[in-house]
Amino acid sequence: MDAPLLVCLDVDYRADVAVAAGIWFRGWTAEIEETQAVAGFSGVAAYEPGEFYRRELPCLRGVLRDGPQADIVIVDGYVSLGQGHPGLGAHLHEALERKVPVVGVAKTAYRSATDAVEVRRGQSGSPLFVTAIGIDVALAAQEVQRMHGTYRVPTLLRAVDQLARHAAMPDQVRPAI
């Protein structure tokens, strides 16, 4: 059986536009990507506490359209905010018609996200917080632990953050809808 095709996603905000990036890779322990995509978006919603998905979801959906169909999606953030409150990952899972598992990897604790599994990597004393939907959260946490890299943040998760942050604004900017 082939290793699953995963994609990790991130968004960088610049004034009134956003740049979303995706890196697709084969298998949880991959060191290198198979492909990547960068997309620019205008009309991005303002940040609202507890409603972060309204801002980020259109950008994530847009960049996903620019790459191959992934077996698992990894987002920078939470799938669940706890106590029945869906996070970005749960909203993305719904947008993907519940067909693709979504794993959230967050760098900061969210007080009410009591179902998050802490993962410690590298020499860092600070954990990552893993949540998931469509895949067992304990299994997702084990896989995040196994991801390539010696630092707290796995190699390809760090790479997608840098790609979104440092990419030039694409010539074609789409509306964030």
N, C-alpha and C positions, 0 to 999 in steps of 0.2 A: 504494500500500500504506500502511495506517495505521501510525503509529508504535507500537511495542510499549507495552503497559501494564506498568509496573514498580511494585513495592512495596518500600519500604525499611522495615526493622523494627528495633525496639530494645526493651529491657526494663530497667526500673528496679526495684531490690529495696528493700523497706521492711520491716524487721523480719522477720516470717514470711510476708509476702505479696509479690507482684510485680505491677507494672503493665506490660503489653506494649502497644506502640503500633505502628501501621502507617500509612504515608502512601502512597497510590496516585497515580501520575502518568503522563502520556502522553509517552513519548519521553525519551531520556537527557538532553536539554538543557532540559527543562521547568523553569520558574521557580516555577510554582504547582501545587498538588495538585489532583487531581480529587475525592478523598474521603479520609477518615481513619477510623481505628477505635482505640478504647482498650478494653482488657479487664483485669480484675483476677483474680488467681489466688492461692489459698491452698494450703498444703501443698507449697510449693516446696522442692525438694531442696537440701541443703546444698552449698556449693561444695567441689569436689574437684579438685585440680590435675590437668590432663590429661583431666578428665571434665566439663568445663564444659557440654557439650551436654546432660547429664542434667538440669541445672538449667534451662537456657534453652529447650530444644526444645519442651517442652509448652506454654510460654507463647507461643512464636512460632506454633506450629500453631493454638493457640486464637484468636489475633488474626487469623490468615489466614482463618479461617472467617467472620469478621465483615465481610469486604470482597469485592470482585469477584475472580474468577480472574485472576491476574497472568500475564504472559508471562515475566517475569524477576523473581526475588526478590533483594534486596540485604540482607545481614546485616552487623551490626557485629561483625567478627571474621574468622576464617579458615575457608576451605573445607577446606584441607589443612594439616596440621601438619608435613608433610614425611615422607619415608621410609615412605610407605604408611600413615601415621597420619591418619585422617579427623578433620577439625575440625567445628565446629558446622555449617557450610554443607554439608558432605558428608552429615552425618546428616539434615539437613533435606531435601536432595535425595532421599535414600532414602525418607524419610517421605512425600514428594510423588510417590512411585513413579517417580522418575527422569524425570518428564514436564516439569519446569520447571527451567530453568537457574538456578543460584544463584551469586551473586557475593559474595565476602567483601571488605569494606573495613575494614582494621584500622589503628589509629592508632599502635600500638607493634609493634616487630619481635619476631618469635618465632624464636628462634635456629635451630631445625631446619626452618623453613618456607622452604626454599631455592628453591621454585618461585614464591614471591611476587614480583610485579612492583612495583617502586617507582614511585610516581606523585608528582611534585612539582607543587603547585598554589599559586597566589598568591605572596606574598612569603616564605612559610615555607621555611626550609631543611630542615625535617623532612618526610620523605615519608609518604605513605599506602602501605599494603601490600595489594595486590590479588591475590586468588586466585579461582579459578572452577571450576565443574563444569557441563557441559552447554553451555558456550560457551567459545570459545578465550580463554585468560587474557590474551593480548596484546590482543585486541579489547576485552575487558572493561576492561583498564587504559586503553586509548585512550578508551573511553566515559566512564569515571570522570573522566579528565582533562578531557573536554568538558562535564561536568555544570555546571549553572549555579552561579555564585558566584565571588567574587574571592578567597576565603579558602582555606586548606588543605583544610578539610572542605566539601564542596559544600552548597549552601543547603538542599536537602531532607533530606540526611543529618543536618545540624545540627538541622533542624526536628523530625525524628522523635525525636532524642535529647531535645530540650527537651519535646516532647509527653509522652514517657514519664516524664520526670523531674518535670514540673510538673503533670501531670494529677491531678485529684482521684481518690481511690479510687472506682471505679465501685460503684454500689449493689449490683449483682449480682457476687459474687466466686465464681469457679468453682474446682473442684479442679484442680491442675496434674497431670494424668495423661496 
